[in-house]
Amino acid sequence: MKKFTAIVLLSLLPFAANAEWVGGVGYVNLSDDDGGIDVSLDAIAASIGYRFASENDFFLMPEFRIGIGVGDDTVLGVNVEVESLLAFSVRGQYDFASGAYVYAAPSYANLDLKATSGSVSASEDDWEFGFGAGFGYRFTDTVSGELSYETYDGTDVIGVAAKFWFK
């Protein structure tokens, strides 16, 4: 078993040598308009991704995000807030020589909401498939900024983030 584990780990070294860890922190606004009722919520999120290098300017990057609510909304006398946000995505990213990049990503996300009216509260969380796209600019080898848009079953998510690249 030890030999097998050593062989597997050694076989992964070329992939690790051609990859970059990418961490980030950002702000997201979640908005939904259902039946004429508008809800707008704010959250901050941290992310971690692993960008696999390639021979051309196209990359794949699995990414995990976790966030908490920082802004709530009141709808028909009910206070609505984000308890937590989890998302898994796989980006397809194209880098331009200028430092700019664009990406598209299918994702699977969980949004945990809490609604409170008076002394009564209720929570609901749902997992949804979604799709997003965005663009960014790499200011240095280690720092970039991004703007993104995602949609999950009618909920629009607009975000801005700072990304930090590690080799």
Summary of the structure (lengths in Angstrom):
residues: 167
radius of gyration: 18.8
end to end distance: 30.0
largest distance: 63.4
contacts: 500
relative contact order: 0.19
helix: 10%
strand: 75%
